[in-house]
Amino acid sequence: MTDTNQDPQNRHRIRLAMLGMVEENGHPFSWSAIVNGRFVDATIRAAGYPMIADYLAAQPASALGLSGVEITHVWCDHSADAKALAHCAGIREIVDHPTDVLGHVDAVLIPTDKGEEHLDRARPFIEAGLPVFIDKPLTTRIEDLRQFIAWQHAGKQIYSSSAMRYAREFVELRERLSEVGEPRLIVATCAKSWERYGIHAVESVYGLLPPGGWRDVCNTGSEIANVVHLRHEQPVDVIIAVNQDMFGGFCHVSVYGTVGRIDANFRDSFTAFKCQLQAFTAALRGYPVAVSFDHTVEQSTIVLAAIESRQQGGRRVSLVEMLP
């Protein structure tokens, strides 16, 4: 958008729209507080997200806010949520319809995590040429993934990732990988549903092996308790278990190698989300994209292949089969 050699503090102000909210996902509150640099603790707690209020309150005031960026418009599926969010984060404009933000913002944030809805939520903004950041997972439908790919190939700006790519704990794990010698087994665990949270587990292990080398997926679990075996072109087995109520294993990774083992357990939500949002706004300013769209496609294909495998009784499904 501007000369990338300029200091970010001097760039033009980026106006964002926060569009959508679904049950059991407080990302709109968290993201808005991180970007706009303010929040009302009682409003977040009343909405049912005390953990978000706790980690925001634990930050120094200087950690909140992204320089030169503001969420100026909000729309939620329920008007009461939009009012609460605007009050909480000082968002100036509440709109009646999502497309009312067209012509008034520079980019759009879609903070919902129901992948089957994302194509319809994002379509009007992608087709209008606005950059769009879509929360994880990008989609849980192969036909929708093909459309996102077609849009991206046509030059549209589409960004999506799990915050696990930016999690401090997993960044440090990647930096320590040499401690295990040659990796032979990676085990990752997470809670909630595969459709909404499987991408967290996939993202947490994805950077431990070279991108583009993932081969196939086998899911021998159930909709409640997914047990997924991934194979990579390197001689490393990856096992991911995502169980609906396994909160004791929320985003945990262990790497076993020829000489040692390392572990990481995700805890610092604030840093992960802030780094994720910083990466998106840096891309809007012309800096290189932190996470390649090709990597997002490969991760999404892994998620989709695991769903296909589960539905077919645990048949091993190749990624090439999903996206020839």
C-alpha positions, 0 to 999 in steps of 0.5 A: 500500500505504501513504501515498505522502507518507511517506518511503520509508525509513519504509515497511514492509519489502517481501518479494519472492520470486525465482522461476525461472532459465533457461540463459544468464540471470544476472538472478537473481544480479544482481537478488538482489545489487542488492536484498539488498545482498550477493553472493559473487563466487566463486558468481557466477563458478562459475555462469558469469556473470563479467561480473555479478561484475565489475560488482557488484564495481565498485560501492561498498558503498553502491550495493548494496541497496534500502532496505526491500526484501528477497528472502526466498524463492527457487525455481529450476527446478533445486534446485542453482541455488536453493541457489547463489542463496540462498548468494550473496545471503543469501536466507533461504528456499528453497522446493520449489514456486513457490506455496509463497511464497504468503502469505509475500511481498508480490510476486514477481519472475520473472527468466526471459527465455523469453516463451513460459513467462511466462504459466504461471509468472506465472498462480498469483500473478496469480490470487492477487492478488500483484503480479508483475514479469516479465522481458523479454519479457513474452511471445512469444505473442499469445494470452498477451498478450491474457490479460495484458491481460485480467488487467490490465484486471481490476485485477491488478498486472503489471509488465514491461520491458526494463532498456533503458528505465532505461539511463543511456546511453539516458536521456541519448540521449533528453535530447539528441534536440533536437541532431539537429533533426527525427529521420529515421532511428533505427538500433538493433542487438543480439545474441542471438535476436529472441525473447529480446533483440528487446525490448531493441532495441525498448525502447532506441528506444521512448522516442525517439518518442511512444508509441501512434504505432507503425504497422507492422513488416516483418522481412526477416531470418531467425531468426539475423539479424533485420532489422526496419523499423518505421514510426511516425506521425511521419516517422521510419524505425526499423531494428533489426538483431538478430543471434545473434552480433553482440556488437559491436553489443549495444544500440547506437542511432544517431539521424540528423536534419535537422541532426545525429546522436547515438549511444549504446552500452549499457554500465552494466548495474548502473544499468539493473537497479537503476533498473528494480528501484527503479521496481517497488518504488516502484510497490508503495509506491503511487508512479506506475508508471514505465512504463505497461502500455499501453507494455509492450503496444505494445512486446510487439506490435512484437516479436510483429509482427516474428515474424509478419512473418518467418514470412510471408517479410517481409510488413508487419504492422500492430500493429492487425492483431495486436491489433485 
